[in-house]
Amino acid sequence: MSKPRTALLAVVTSLMFFLSVSAVALAQPDYRFTPDSSGELKLAPKEASAVEVLDAFSKRAQVRLGQLAIKGDATSSREELIAFAKVKAAELGADFVVISPASGEMTQHSHVPAGGVGGFGMQRHRSTHVLSTSQMLWTHIGVFAKATLGLEYLDPILTAARPVVKNFRASSKAPDAGMLLGDEIVAVNGISVVDDIAGYRKWILGIEAGQIAHVSLKREGAALQIDVPLVANQ
């Protein structure tokens, strides 16, 4: 083979490889992360294999980090998008990904005038054209706490976003410490659970089972203070 042909073959081979790499890169899904309204937490990355995939939020104590939206193309499978979501969630330090039921195929349309013009110069009808079709995965990501007070709360819509105790988990030490159903949690270790959500989230992520939480309560208008041993978040 002559030198010019050899050189040309090398150029063509390199170009084909570049195009194949570019195609793979273009096939990567797009994504957007929207942090929780109380601010983004900077956490150490984790292994993607350790990220749990859930269909609904767990009752385990948790801190929600934000929303992660993944956009693939028309050929992307749900499994591929979930695997990509796990990687991105792990990079943000998340323990879990909750898949929204709104996930699925998304089609973009364009609406253009078609047909003749009717009275008053108005178009008689419009035609619709499909611009693109893509697969969307809408998720919430978050972190599980290592420990918890072992409480379940009433729906925040019913309590104006105030944490009011609805139930105790089986392992909770709160009833033995004097807490009652209907008590409102005001602060923990001096941190307001309503006015300092960012500080409260950081406290949740730093606690360990066996530690004592100094809980400020409101019961029928009266302010109370009790000490509650924390339990493992299971």
N, C-alpha and C positions, 0 to 999 in steps of 0.2 A: 504494500500500500504506500502511495506517495506521501511525502511529508505534508503537502497542502491538504490532502484528504484526511490524513490523520489528525491534523490540527483542527479541521472543520468538524470531524467526528467528536473530538474532545469538547469543542465549544457547544455542539448540539447536546451532548450528554450532560454537560454542566447546566445548560439552559433547562433541559428536561427535569433535572434534579431540583433546580431552583423553583421551577413551576410547581413541582409536586409538593415541595415544602411549603410554598405559598398557599397551595390549595388546602393543605392540612391546617395551616394557620388561620385561613379564612373560615374553615369549618368549626373553629372554636366558638362556643356560644358567647354571646354578649351577656353582661350581667350588670346589675346596679344594686348597691347596698345603701339602704336608708337607715341611719342609726335611730335608736329609740329617742323619743322627744326629750328625755332627760339628759341626753348627751352620749357621745360614743365612749365606750370603755376600751382602753388599750390592754389587751390580754396576750399572753404568750401563745404562739401557734401550737396546734396539736396535730396528731396523726389523723388523716381523713378516715382511716379504718375504724377509729374509735367514735366517730360521730354517729349518733343514733338518728334514724329516720322515723318520724312519727306522723300519724294521720290526724292527731289531735293533741292539744296541750296536756301534758302529764299533770297529776296533782302534786307531784314532788315540788318542793320549794325551788324556785328558779329565778334567774334574772334574764329578762328578754333583752337581747342586744339590738334587734331591729329587723327590718324586712330585707330579704334577698330575692331579687327577681332575676330569673335566668331566661334568656331568649335564644332558642335554637333556630334552625331552618326547618323547612317543610319535611325533611327526612330524619330529623332528630328524634330519637326514641325517648320515652319517659325515663328509662333506665339510664341512658347517657346523660340526660339533664340532671337527674338525681345524683349521679356520680360526680358530676361537675360541681353541683351545689355542695356536696360533702367536702370537696377540696377547698372551695372558697370559704365555707363555714369554718373549717379547721384552721385556715390561715388567719381568721379573725378570732380564734380561740374558743369557738362554740363547742358545746357538748351535744347539741341536738338540732335537727332541722324538722320543722313542722310543715307538711305539704298542704297547701290550701286547696280545697275542692274546686276553686275557680281555675286551677291549672288546666291546660289543654291547648287545643288549636286556636290560633288567633289569625283572623283574616283582615287585611286592610283593603278597603274599597275606595274607588273614586266615583263620584257622581257627576256625570257630564250631561249637558243638554242634548236632547235628541228630538227629532221630529220638527214639525212646523211651528210657527208662532201663532198663538191664538189672539183673542181680543185683548186690548190694552197692552199689546206687545209682550204678553206673558207666554212662557214656554209651555207647550201642551203636556209634555212628560219628560222624564229624565231616564237615562240609562246608567246602569251600574257595571263597573269593570273591576275585576279583582287585581289589585296591585301586587300583593304578596301574601303568602301564607307562611306562618311560622308556628313553632311549638313553644309555649310559655310555661314556666314553672314558677309559681308564686309561693314563697316560703317565709316563715318566721324562724329566726335562729336565736339560741340562748344558751345559758350556762346553768347547770344544776349546782345548788349550794351543797356543801359537805354536811351541813347541820341545819336544824330547823327548830322552831318553837312547837311544831306539830299542830298547826292550826289550819282550819278551813274558814273562808270568809264568805259573807253574804255578797250577792251580786253588787258590784260598785255602783251600778245604775240606781239601785234602790237606796244606797247610803250616801249619795253625793261624793263617791270616791273615797269615803272613809272606811278603813278596815275594821269591820265589825265581825266578831267571832260567831260563826255558824255551827262549827263542830270541832271536836278534838280527834286527832288520829290516835290509834290504839297505843302508840309508843309515847305520846306526849306527856310531859311532866307538868304542863300548865294547870290542869285541874287540881293536882296535889298542892300546887303553889298558891291556890286561891282564885284562879281565874274562872269566870263563869261565861256561859253562853250569853251573847248579847253585849259583852264588854267591847268597848272601842279601844283599839290600840292607838295610842297617841305618839309615843316615842319609845325607842329602844336604845339603851346606853346613852341617853341624852340626845339622840338623833331623831328628829321629827320624821315620821314615816309619810307625811303628806307634803310638808314644806321643804324638805331636804331629801328629795327622792334620790338624787345622785349620791349623797352621802350614805343613805340607807342601802342602796344597791352595793356600794363598796363594802359596807359592813357585812351584808349577807354573804359576799364572796370570800370574806376573811375568817368566818367563824368555824369552830370545830365542835364536834360532839363532846359534851362534858363541861363546856364553858357555861358560865352563869350570865344570863341576859337580865339587865335591870329594865323592867318594862313599866312604862307609865300608861295607866289606864284611865278611861272615863266610864263610870257606871252610874246611870241615872243622874247625870249631871255632876256627880262627885268625882274628884281626882284621887287616884290610888296609885301606889307603887308596890310592885311585887318582884321577886327574884325567881326566874325560871331556868332550870337546867336545860341546856340544849341537847337534842337527841339527833342520832344519825338520820340523814335525809334519805329514807328508803321508800 
